[in-house]
Amino acid sequence: MLEGNLSNQDEDEVEDELEALRLEVAPKVPEQPVLPDAPVQQPVESKPEPEQVSSEARTKAKARTALAA
């Protein structure tokens, strides 16, 4: 129909009109509410494991308890 009779200006106008039509037809996306940043959690420091009491230490403790009694 127009076969090469469009100028650059005409082409730009058509593209602008097409973009306006796309925006009219496009589904409306609701704006996302702005949420505050999550509080920063401090890393939890693990408590050192109590040292294993050696059997020798247990024996000495039992001996002291027996002597005190």
mmCIF file of the N, C-alpha and C atoms, coordinates in Angstrom:
data_MODEL
# 
_entry.id   MODEL 
# 
loop_
_atom_site.group_PDB 
_atom_site.id 
_atom_site.type_symbol 
_atom_site.label_atom_id 
_atom_site.label_alt_id 
_atom_site.label_comp_id 
_atom_site.label_asym_id 
_atom_site.label_entity_id 
_atom_site.label_seq_id 
_atom_site.pdbx_PDB_ins_code 
_atom_site.Cartn_x 
_atom_site.Cartn_y 
_atom_site.Cartn_z 
_atom_site.occupancy 
_atom_site.B_iso_or_equiv 
_atom_site.pdbx_formal_charge 
_atom_site.auth_seq_id 
_atom_site.auth_comp_id 
_atom_site.auth_asym_id 
_atom_site.auth_atom_id 
_atom_site.pdbx_PDB_model_num 
ATOM 1   N N  . MET A 1 1  ? 0.826  -1.185  0.000   1.00 0.00 ? 1  MET A N  1 
ATOM 2   C CA . MET A 1 1  ? 0.000  0.000   0.000   1.00 0.00 ? 1  MET A CA 1 
ATOM 3   C C  . MET A 1 1  ? 0.871  1.250   0.000   1.00 0.00 ? 1  MET A C  1 
ATOM 4   N N  . LEU A 1 2  ? 1.824  1.336   0.957   1.00 0.00 ? 2  LEU A N  1 
ATOM 5   C CA . LEU A 1 2  ? 2.693  2.514   0.981   1.00 0.00 ? 2  LEU A CA 1 
ATOM 6   C C  . LEU A 1 2  ? 4.008  2.256   0.261   1.00 0.00 ? 2  LEU A C  1 
ATOM 7   N N  . GLU A 1 3  ? 4.379  1.037   0.069   1.00 0.00 ? 3  GLU A N  1 
ATOM 8   C CA . GLU A 1 3  ? 5.557  0.571   -0.647  1.00 0.00 ? 3  GLU A CA 1 
ATOM 9   C C  . GLU A 1 3  ? 6.699  1.580   -0.770  1.00 0.00 ? 3  GLU A C  1 
ATOM 10  N N  . GLY A 1 4  ? 7.432  1.768   0.330   1.00 0.00 ? 4  GLY A N  1 
ATOM 11  C CA . GLY A 1 4  ? 8.630  2.588   0.267   1.00 0.00 ? 4  GLY A CA 1 
ATOM 12  C C  . GLY A 1 4  ? 8.372  4.074   0.263   1.00 0.00 ? 4  GLY A C  1 
ATOM 13  N N  . ASN A 1 5  ? 7.157  4.531   0.520   1.00 0.00 ? 5  ASN A N  1 
ATOM 14  C CA . ASN A 1 5  ? 6.857  5.952   0.514   1.00 0.00 ? 5  ASN A CA 1 
ATOM 15  C C  . ASN A 1 5  ? 6.931  6.575   1.903   1.00 0.00 ? 5  ASN A C  1 
ATOM 16  N N  . LEU A 1 6  ? 7.442  5.833   2.905   1.00 0.00 ? 6  LEU A N  1 
ATOM 17  C CA . LEU A 1 6  ? 7.554  6.362   4.259   1.00 0.00 ? 6  LEU A CA 1 
ATOM 18  C C  . LEU A 1 6  ? 8.886  7.083   4.423   1.00 0.00 ? 6  LEU A C  1 
ATOM 19  N N  . SER A 1 7  ? 8.842  8.276   4.973   1.00 0.00 ? 7  SER A N  1 
ATOM 20  C CA . SER A 1 7  ? 10.088 8.977   5.283   1.00 0.00 ? 7  SER A CA 1 
ATOM 21  C C  . SER A 1 7  ? 10.555 8.514   6.660   1.00 0.00 ? 7  SER A C  1 
ATOM 22  N N  . ASN A 1 8  ? 11.730 8.915   7.044   1.00 0.00 ? 8  ASN A N  1 
ATOM 23  C CA . ASN A 1 8  ? 12.246 8.560   8.379   1.00 0.00 ? 8  ASN A CA 1 
ATOM 24  C C  . ASN A 1 8  ? 11.349 9.131   9.462   1.00 0.00 ? 8  ASN A C  1 
ATOM 25  N N  . GLN A 1 9  ? 10.842 10.347  9.230   1.00 0.00 ? 9  GLN A N  1 
ATOM 26  C CA . GLN A 1 9  ? 9.959  10.980  10.206  1.00 0.00 ? 9  GLN A CA 1 
ATOM 27  C C  . GLN A 1 9  ? 8.660  10.182  10.337  1.00 0.00 ? 9  GLN A C  1 
ATOM 28  N N  . ASP A 1 10 ? 8.105  9.740   9.196   1.00 0.00 ? 10 ASP A N  1 
ATOM 29  C CA . ASP A 1 10 ? 6.878  8.937   9.230   1.00 0.00 ? 10 ASP A CA 1 
ATOM 30  C C  . ASP A 1 10 ? 7.108  7.633   9.992   1.00 0.00 ? 10 ASP A C  1 
ATOM 31  N N  . GLU A 1 11 ? 8.258  7.028   9.728   1.00 0.00 ? 11 GLU A N  1 
ATOM 32  C CA . GLU A 1 11 ? 8.577  5.766   10.402  1.00 0.00 ? 11 GLU A CA 1 
ATOM 33  C C  . GLU A 1 11 ? 8.689  5.970   11.912  1.00 0.00 ? 11 GLU A C  1 
ATOM 34  N N  . ASP A 1 12 ? 9.334  7.058   12.324  1.00 0.00 ? 12 ASP A N  1 
ATOM 35  C CA . ASP A 1 12 ? 9.461  7.358   13.756  1.00 0.00 ? 12 ASP A CA 1 
ATOM 36  C C  . ASP A 1 12 ? 8.093  7.581   14.394  1.00 0.00 ? 12 ASP A C  1 
ATOM 37  N N  . GLU A 1 13 ? 7.210  8.284   13.689  1.00 0.00 ? 13 GLU A N  1 
ATOM 38  C CA . GLU A 1 13 ? 5.867  8.539   14.209  1.00 0.00 ? 13 GLU A CA 1 
ATOM 39  C C  . GLU A 1 13 ? 5.087  7.234   14.368  1.00 0.00 ? 13 GLU A C  1 
ATOM 40  N N  . VAL A 1 14 ? 5.214  6.353   13.394  1.00 0.00 ? 14 VAL A N  1 
ATOM 41  C CA . VAL A 1 14 ? 4.524  5.059   13.468  1.00 0.00 ? 14 VAL A CA 1 
ATOM 42  C C  . VAL A 1 14 ? 5.057  4.251   14.646  1.00 0.00 ? 14 VAL A C  1 
ATOM 43  N N  . GLU A 1 15 ? 6.382  4.230   14.828  1.00 0.00 ? 15 GLU A N  1 
ATOM 44  C CA . GLU A 1 15 ? 6.973  3.492   15.950  1.00 0.00 ? 15 GLU A CA 1 
ATOM 45  C C  . GLU A 1 15 ? 6.515  4.063   17.288  1.00 0.00 ? 15 GLU A C  1 
ATOM 46  N N  . ASP A 1 16 ? 6.442  5.396   17.391  1.00 0.00 ? 16 ASP A N  1 
ATOM 47  C CA . ASP A 1 16 ? 5.975  6.024   18.629  1.00 0.00 ? 16 ASP A CA 1 
ATOM 48  C C  . ASP A 1 16 ? 4.527  5.650   18.913  1.00 0.00 ? 16 ASP A C  1 
ATOM 49  N N  . GLU A 1 17 ? 3.702  5.640   17.850  1.00 0.00 ? 17 GLU A N  1 
ATOM 50  C CA . GLU A 1 17 ? 2.295  5.289   18.012  1.00 0.00 ? 17 GLU A CA 1 
ATOM 51  C C  . GLU A 1 17 ? 2.141  3.826   18.421  1.00 0.00 ? 17 GLU A C  1 
ATOM 52  N N  . LEU A 1 18 ? 2.938  2.953   17.820  1.00 0.00 ? 18 LEU A N  1 
ATOM 53  C CA . LEU A 1 18 ? 2.896  1.533   18.197  1.00 0.00 ? 18 LEU A CA 1 
ATOM 54  C C  . LEU A 1 18 ? 3.292  1.342   19.667  1.00 0.00 ? 18 LEU A C  1 
ATOM 55  N N  . GLU A 1 19 ? 4.313  2.064   20.091  1.00 0.00 ? 19 GLU A N  1 
ATOM 56  C CA . GLU A 1 19 ? 4.754  1.960   21.489  1.00 0.00 ? 19 GLU A CA 1 
ATOM 57  C C  . GLU A 1 19 ? 3.650  2.434   22.431  1.00 0.00 ? 19 GLU A C  1 
ATOM 58  N N  . ALA A 1 20 ? 2.961  3.517   22.077  1.00 0.00 ? 20 ALA A N  1 
ATOM 59  C CA . ALA A 1 20 ? 1.862  4.019   22.904  1.00 0.00 ? 20 ALA A CA 1 
ATOM 60  C C  . ALA A 1 20 ? 0.748  2.979   22.985  1.00 0.00 ? 20 ALA A C  1 
ATOM 61  N N  . LEU A 1 21 ? 0.450  2.310   21.866  1.00 0.00 ? 21 LEU A N  1 
ATOM 62  C CA . LEU A 1 21 ? -0.587 1.270   21.864  1.00 0.00 ? 21 LEU A CA 1 
ATOM 63  C C  . LEU A 1 21 ? -0.171 0.082   22.723  1.00 0.00 ? 21 LEU A C  1 
ATOM 64  N N  . ARG A 1 22 ? 1.104  -0.301  22.656  1.00 0.00 ? 22 ARG A N  1 
ATOM 65  C CA . ARG A 1 22 ? 1.596  -1.410  23.486  1.00 0.00 ? 22 ARG A CA 1 
ATOM 66  C C  . ARG A 1 22 ? 1.421  -1.096  24.968  1.00 0.00 ? 22 ARG A C  1 
ATOM 67  N N  . LEU A 1 23 ? 1.720  0.153   25.326  1.00 0.00 ? 23 LEU A N  1 
ATOM 68  C CA . LEU A 1 23 ? 1.600  0.540   26.732  1.00 0.00 ? 23 LEU A CA 1 
ATOM 69  C C  . LEU A 1 23 ? 0.148  0.529   27.193  1.00 0.00 ? 23 LEU A C  1 
ATOM 70  N N  . GLU A 1 24 ? -0.774 0.880   26.303  1.00 0.00 ? 24 GLU A N  1 
ATOM 71  C CA . GLU A 1 24 ? -2.198 0.864   26.654  1.00 0.00 ? 24 GLU A CA 1 
ATOM 72  C C  . GLU A 1 24 ? -2.693 -0.560  26.874  1.00 0.00 ? 24 GLU A C  1 
ATOM 73  N N  . VAL A 1 25 ? -2.221 -1.484  26.052  1.00 0.00 ? 25 VAL A N  1 
ATOM 74  C CA . VAL A 1 25 ? -2.710 -2.859  26.084  1.00 0.00 ? 25 VAL A CA 1 
ATOM 75  C C  . VAL A 1 25 ? -1.990 -3.699  27.143  1.00 0.00 ? 25 VAL A C  1 
ATOM 76  N N  . ALA A 1 26 ? -0.772 -3.327  27.464  1.00 0.00 ? 26 ALA A N  1 
ATOM 77  C CA . ALA A 1 26 ? 0.030  -4.116  28.406  1.00 0.00 ? 26 ALA A CA 1 
ATOM 78  C C  . ALA A 1 26 ? -0.665 -4.189  29.757  1.00 0.00 ? 26 ALA A C  1 
ATOM 79  N N  . PRO A 1 27 ? -0.584 -5.357  30.417  1.00 0.00 ? 27 PRO A N  1 
ATOM 80  C CA . PRO A 1 27 ? -1.215 -5.472  31.744  1.00 0.00 ? 27 PRO A CA 1 
ATOM 81  C C  . PRO A 1 27 ? -0.521 -4.540  32.728  1.00 0.00 ? 27 PRO A C  1 
ATOM 82  N N  . LYS A 1 28 ? -1.324 -3.974  33.573  1.00 0.00 ? 28 LYS A N  1 
ATOM 83  C CA . LYS A 1 28 ? -0.788 -3.058  34.584  1.00 0.00 ? 28 LYS A CA 1 
ATOM 84  C C  . LYS A 1 28 ? -0.203 -3.876  35.730  1.00 0.00 ? 28 LYS A C  1 
ATOM 85  N N  . VAL A 1 29 ? 1.021  -3.597  36.064  1.00 0.00 ? 29 VAL A N  1 
ATOM 86  C CA . VAL A 1 29 ? 1.691  -4.281  37.162  1.00 0.00 ? 29 VAL A CA 1 
ATOM 87  C C  . VAL A 1 29 ? 1.645  -3.346  38.370  1.00 0.00 ? 29 VAL A C  1 
ATOM 88  N N  . PRO A 1 30 ? 1.051  -3.808  39.464  1.00 0.00 ? 30 PRO A N  1 
ATOM 89  C CA . PRO A 1 30 ? 0.994  -2.934  40.643  1.00 0.00 ? 30 PRO A CA 1 
ATOM 90  C C  . PRO A 1 30 ? 2.398  -2.660  41.163  1.00 0.00 ? 30 PRO A C  1 
ATOM 91  N N  . GLU A 1 31 ? 2.564  -1.465  41.671  1.00 0.00 ? 31 GLU A N  1 
ATOM 92  C CA . GLU A 1 31 ? 3.868  -1.114  42.223  1.00 0.00 ? 31 GLU A CA 1 
ATOM 93  C C  . GLU A 1 31 ? 4.127  -1.943  43.474  1.00 0.00 ? 31 GLU A C  1 
ATOM 94  N N  . GLN A 1 32 ? 5.334  -2.397  43.598  1.00 0.00 ? 32 GLN A N  1 
ATOM 95  C CA . GLN A 1 32 ? 5.719  -3.162  44.776  1.00 0.00 ? 32 GLN A CA 1 
ATOM 96  C C  . GLN A 1 32 ? 6.011  -2.177  45.903  1.00 0.00 ? 32 GLN A C  1 
ATOM 97  N N  . PRO A 1 33 ? 5.479  -2.423  47.086  1.00 0.00 ? 33 PRO A N  1 
ATOM 98  C CA . PRO A 1 33 ? 5.778  -1.515  48.193  1.00 0.00 ? 33 PRO A CA 1 
ATOM 99  C C  . PRO A 1 33 ? 7.260  -1.602  48.554  1.00 0.00 ? 33 PRO A C  1 
ATOM 100 N N  . VAL A 1 34 ? 7.784  -0.493  48.967  1.00 0.00 ? 34 VAL A N  1 
ATOM 101 C CA . VAL A 1 34 ? 9.185  -0.469  49.379  1.00 0.00 ? 34 VAL A CA 1 
ATOM 102 C C  . VAL A 1 34 ? 9.245  -0.954  50.813  1.00 0.00 ? 34 VAL A C  1 
ATOM 103 N N  . LEU A 1 35 ? 9.947  -2.040  51.011  1.00 0.00 ? 35 LEU A N  1 
ATOM 104 C CA . LEU A 1 35 ? 10.069 -2.630  52.342  1.00 0.00 ? 35 LEU A CA 1 
ATOM 105 C C  . LEU A 1 35 ? 11.373 -2.184  52.977  1.00 0.00 ? 35 LEU A C  1 
ATOM 106 N N  . PRO A 1 36 ? 11.367 -2.003  54.284  1.00 0.00 ? 36 PRO A N  1 
ATOM 107 C CA . PRO A 1 36 ? 12.627 -1.639  54.940  1.00 0.00 ? 36 PRO A CA 1 
ATOM 108 C C  . PRO A 1 36 ? 13.602 -2.802  54.869  1.00 0.00 ? 36 PRO A C  1 
ATOM 109 N N  . ASP A 1 37 ? 14.853 -2.480  54.959  1.00 0.00 ? 37 ASP A N  1 
ATOM 110 C CA . ASP A 1 37 ? 15.871 -3.529  54.962  1.00 0.00 ? 37 ASP A CA 1 
ATOM 111 C C  . ASP A 1 37 ? 15.699 -4.401  56.201  1.00 0.00 ? 37 ASP A C  1 
ATOM 112 N N  . ALA A 1 38 ? 15.960 -5.655  56.018  1.00 0.00 ? 38 ALA A N  1 
ATOM 113 C CA . ALA A 1 38 ? 15.885 -6.583  57.145  1.00 0.00 ? 38 ALA A CA 1 
ATOM 114 C C  . ALA A 1 38 ? 16.998 -6.248  58.128  1.00 0.00 ? 38 ALA A C  1 
ATOM 115 N N  . PRO A 1 39 ? 16.729 -6.407  59.420  1.00 0.00 ? 39 PRO A N  1 
ATOM 116 C CA . PRO A 1 39 ? 17.780 -6.125  60.390  1.00 0.00 ? 39 PRO A CA 1 
ATOM 117 C C  . PRO A 1 39 ? 18.949 -7.087  60.206  1.00 0.00 ? 39 PRO A C  1 
ATOM 118 N N  . VAL A 1 40 ? 20.099 -6.570  60.405  1.00 0.00 ? 40 VAL A N  1 
ATOM 119 C CA . VAL A 1 40 ? 21.306 -7.392  60.257  1.00 0.00 ? 40 VAL A CA 1 
ATOM 120 C C  . VAL A 1 40 ? 21.521 -8.156  61.546  1.00 0.00 ? 40 VAL A C  1 
ATOM 121 N N  . GLN A 1 41 ? 21.594 -9.455  61.435  1.00 0.00 ? 41 GLN A N  1 
ATOM 122 C CA . GLN A 1 41 ? 21.807 -10.275 62.624  1.00 0.00 ? 41 GLN A CA 1 
ATOM 123 C C  . GLN A 1 41 ? 23.295 -10.484 62.829  1.00 0.00 ? 41 GLN A C  1 
ATOM 124 N N  . GLN A 1 42 ? 23.690 -10.329 64.052  1.00 0.00 ? 42 GLN A N  1 
ATOM 125 C CA . GLN A 1 42 ? 25.079 -10.579 64.391  1.00 0.00 ? 42 GLN A CA 1 
ATOM 126 C C  . GLN A 1 42 ? 25.304 -12.085 64.396  1.00 0.00 ? 42 GLN A C  1 
ATOM 127 N N  . PRO A 1 43 ? 26.437 -12.515 63.910  1.00 0.00 ? 43 PRO A N  1 
ATOM 128 C CA . PRO A 1 43 ? 26.694 -13.959 63.934  1.00 0.00 ? 43 PRO A CA 1 
ATOM 129 C C  . PRO A 1 43 ? 26.715 -14.465 65.375  1.00 0.00 ? 43 PRO A C  1 
ATOM 130 N N  . VAL A 1 44 ? 26.120 -15.613 65.560  1.00 0.00 ? 44 VAL A N  1 
ATOM 131 C CA . VAL A 1 44 ? 26.065 -16.213 66.890  1.00 0.00 ? 44 VAL A CA 1 
ATOM 132 C C  . VAL A 1 44 ? 27.403 -16.881 67.156  1.00 0.00 ? 44 VAL A C  1 
ATOM 133 N N  . GLU A 1 45 ? 28.004 -16.448 68.251  1.00 0.00 ? 45 GLU A N  1 
ATOM 134 C CA . GLU A 1 45 ? 29.288 -17.060 68.606  1.00 0.00 ? 45 GLU A CA 1 
ATOM 135 C C  . GLU A 1 45 ? 29.003 -18.357 69.339  1.00 0.00 ? 45 GLU A C  1 
ATOM 136 N N  . SER A 1 46 ? 29.613 -19.390 68.865  1.00 0.00 ? 46 SER A N  1 
ATOM 137 C CA . SER A 1 46 ? 29.392 -20.673 69.535  1.00 0.00 ? 46 SER A CA 1 
ATOM 138 C C  . SER A 1 46 ? 30.252 -20.726 70.796  1.00 0.00 ? 46 SER A C  1 
ATOM 139 N N  . LYS A 1 47 ? 29.656 -21.281 71.835  1.00 0.00 ? 47 LYS A N  1 
ATOM 140 C CA . LYS A 1 47 ? 30.392 -21.405 73.084  1.00 0.00 ? 47 LYS A CA 1 
ATOM 141 C C  . LYS A 1 47 ? 31.383 -22.545 72.935  1.00 0.00 ? 47 LYS A C  1 
ATOM 142 N N  . PRO A 1 48 ? 32.561 -22.363 73.471  1.00 0.00 ? 48 PRO A N  1 
ATOM 143 C CA . PRO A 1 48 ? 33.534 -23.454 73.357  1.00 0.00 ? 48 PRO A CA 1 
ATOM 144 C C  . PRO A 1 48 ? 33.024 -24.676 74.108  1.00 0.00 ? 48 PRO A C  1 
ATOM 145 N N  . GLU A 1 49 ? 33.252 -25.800 73.528  1.00 0.00 ? 49 GLU A N  1 
ATOM 146 C CA . GLU A 1 49 ? 32.829 -27.058 74.149  1.00 0.00 ? 49 GLU A CA 1 
ATOM 147 C C  . GLU A 1 49 ? 33.634 -27.260 75.423  1.00 0.00 ? 49 GLU A C  1 
ATOM 148 N N  . PRO A 1 50 ? 32.965 -27.686 76.500  1.00 0.00 ? 50 PRO A N  1 
ATOM 149 C CA . PRO A 1 50 ? 33.743 -27.952 77.711  1.00 0.00 ? 50 PRO A CA 1 
ATOM 150 C C  . PRO A 1 50 ? 34.724 -29.093 77.424  1.00 0.00 ? 50 PRO A C  1 
ATOM 151 N N  . GLU A 1 51 ? 35.896 -28.895 77.933  1.00 0.00 ? 51 GLU A N  1 
ATOM 152 C CA . GLU A 1 51 ? 36.919 -29.900 77.661  1.00 0.00 ? 51 GLU A CA 1 
ATOM 153 C C  . GLU A 1 51 ? 36.524 -31.224 78.304  1.00 0.00 ? 51 GLU A C  1 
ATOM 154 N N  . GLN A 1 52 ? 36.841 -32.258 77.601  1.00 0.00 ? 52 GLN A N  1 
ATOM 155 C CA . GLN A 1 52 ? 36.552 -33.584 78.129  1.00 0.00 ? 52 GLN A CA 1 
ATOM 156 C C  . GLN A 1 52 ? 37.426 -33.798 79.373  1.00 0.00 ? 52 GLN A C  1 
ATOM 157 N N  . VAL A 1 53 ? 36.791 -34.245 80.419  1.00 0.00 ? 53 VAL A N  1 
ATOM 158 C CA . VAL A 1 53 ? 37.543 -34.516 81.642  1.00 0.00 ? 53 VAL A CA 1 
ATOM 159 C C  . VAL A 1 53 ? 38.184 -35.889 81.479  1.00 0.00 ? 53 VAL A C  1 
ATOM 160 N N  . SER A 1 54 ? 39.469 -35.901 81.629  1.00 0.00 ? 54 SER A N  1 
ATOM 161 C CA . SER A 1 54 ? 40.178 -37.168 81.445  1.00 0.00 ? 54 SER A CA 1 
ATOM 162 C C  . SER A 1 54 ? 39.851 -38.125 82.596  1.00 0.00 ? 54 SER A C  1 
ATOM 163 N N  . SER A 1 55 ? 40.031 -39.383 82.313  1.00 0.00 ? 55 SER A N  1 
ATOM 164 C CA . SER A 1 55 ? 39.739 -40.392 83.347  1.00 0.00 ? 55 SER A CA 1 
ATOM 165 C C  . SER A 1 55 ? 40.699 -40.224 84.525  1.00 0.00 ? 55 SER A C  1 
ATOM 166 N N  . GLU A 1 56 ? 41.910 -39.736 84.257  1.00 0.00 ? 56 GLU A N  1 
ATOM 167 C CA . GLU A 1 56 ? 42.883 -39.511 85.337  1.00 0.00 ? 56 GLU A CA 1 
ATOM 168 C C  . GLU A 1 56 ? 42.382 -38.414 86.267  1.00 0.00 ? 56 GLU A C  1 
ATOM 169 N N  . ALA A 1 57 ? 41.803 -37.333 85.687  1.00 0.00 ? 57 ALA A N  1 
ATOM 170 C CA . ALA A 1 57 ? 41.285 -36.238 86.507  1.00 0.00 ? 57 ALA A CA 1 
ATOM 171 C C  . ALA A 1 57 ? 40.100 -36.723 87.339  1.00 0.00 ? 57 ALA A C  1 
ATOM 172 N N  . ARG A 1 58 ? 39.268 -37.584 86.745  1.00 0.00 ? 58 ARG A N  1 
ATOM 173 C CA . ARG A 1 58 ? 38.121 -38.119 87.501  1.00 0.00 ? 58 ARG A CA 1 
ATOM 174 C C  . ARG A 1 58 ? 38.608 -38.954 88.679  1.00 0.00 ? 58 ARG A C  1 
ATOM 175 N N  . THR A 1 59 ? 39.634 -39.759 88.434  1.00 0.00 ? 59 THR A N  1 
ATOM 176 C CA . THR A 1 59 ? 40.156 -40.605 89.496  1.00 0.00 ? 59 THR A CA 1 
ATOM 177 C C  . THR A 1 59 ? 40.702 -39.770 90.645  1.00 0.00 ? 59 THR A C  1 
ATOM 178 N N  . LYS A 1 60 ? 41.422 -38.679 90.309  1.00 0.00 ? 60 LYS A N  1 
ATOM 179 C CA . LYS A 1 60 ? 41.969 -37.813 91.340  1.00 0.00 ? 60 LYS A CA 1 
ATOM 180 C C  . LYS A 1 60 ? 40.844 -37.137 92.119  1.00 0.00 ? 60 LYS A C  1 
ATOM 181 N N  . ALA A 1 61 ? 39.781 -36.694 91.412  1.00 0.00 ? 61 ALA A N  1 
ATOM 182 C CA . ALA A 1 61 ? 38.673 -36.049 92.080  1.00 0.00 ? 61 ALA A CA 1 
ATOM 183 C C  . ALA A 1 61 ? 37.955 -37.002 93.021  1.00 0.00 ? 61 ALA A C  1 
ATOM 184 N N  . LYS A 1 62 ? 37.794 -38.262 92.580  1.00 0.00 ? 62 LYS A N  1 
ATOM 185 C CA . LYS A 1 62 ? 37.158 -39.261 93.442  1.00 0.00 ? 62 LYS A CA 1 
ATOM 186 C C  . LYS A 1 62 ? 38.019 -39.526 94.679  1.00 0.00 ? 62 LYS A C  1 
ATOM 187 N N  . ALA A 1 63 ? 39.329 -39.558 94.484  1.00 0.00 ? 63 ALA A N  1 
ATOM 188 C CA . ALA A 1 63 ? 40.226 -39.832 95.623  1.00 0.00 ? 63 ALA A CA 1 
ATOM 189 C C  . ALA A 1 63 ? 40.148 -38.711 96.641  1.00 0.00 ? 63 ALA A C  1 
ATOM 190 N N  . ARG A 1 64 ? 40.093 -37.436 96.144  1.00 0.00 ? 64 ARG A N  1 
ATOM 191 C CA . ARG A 1 64 ? 40.000 -36.299 97.068  1.00 0.00 ? 64 ARG A CA 1 
ATOM 192 C C  . ARG A 1 64 ? 38.658 -36.326 97.813  1.00 0.00 ? 64 ARG A C  1 
ATOM 193 N N  . THR A 1 65 ? 37.590 -36.693 97.119  1.00 0.00 ? 65 THR A N  1 
ATOM 194 C CA . THR A 1 65 ? 36.284 -36.763 97.751  1.00 0.00 ? 65 THR A CA 1 
ATOM 195 C C  . THR A 1 65 ? 36.271 -37.857 98.821  1.00 0.00 ? 65 THR A C  1 
ATOM 196 N N  . ALA A 1 66 ? 36.886 -38.967 98.513  1.00 0.00 ? 66 ALA A N  1 
ATOM 197 C CA . ALA A 1 66 ? 36.924 -40.089 99.476  1.00 0.00 ? 66 ALA A CA 1 
ATOM 198 C C  . ALA A 1 66 ? 37.724 -39.710 100.699 1.00 0.00 ? 66 ALA A C  1 
ATOM 199 N N  . LEU A 1 67 ? 38.839 -38.958 100.526 1.00 0.00 ? 67 LEU A N  1 
ATOM 200 C CA . LEU A 1 67 ? 39.652 -38.549 101.660 1.00 0.00 ? 67 LEU A CA 1 
ATOM 201 C C  . LEU A 1 67 ? 38.930 -37.521 102.527 1.00 0.00 ? 67 LEU A C  1 
ATOM 202 N N  . ALA A 1 68 ? 38.148 -36.664 101.901 1.00 0.00 ? 68 ALA A N  1 
ATOM 203 C CA . ALA A 1 68 ? 37.449 -35.611 102.638 1.00 0.00 ? 68 ALA A CA 1 
ATOM 204 C C  . ALA A 1 68 ? 36.306 -36.204 103.460 1.00 0.00 ? 68 ALA A C  1 
ATOM 205 N N  . ALA A 1 69 ? 35.791 -37.320 103.054 1.00 0.00 ? 69 ALA A N  1 
ATOM 206 C CA . ALA A 1 69 ? 34.629 -37.899 103.755 1.00 0.00 ? 69 ALA A CA 1 
ATOM 207 C C  . ALA A 1 69 ? 34.984 -38.641 104.986 1.00 0.00 ? 69 ALA A C  1 
# 
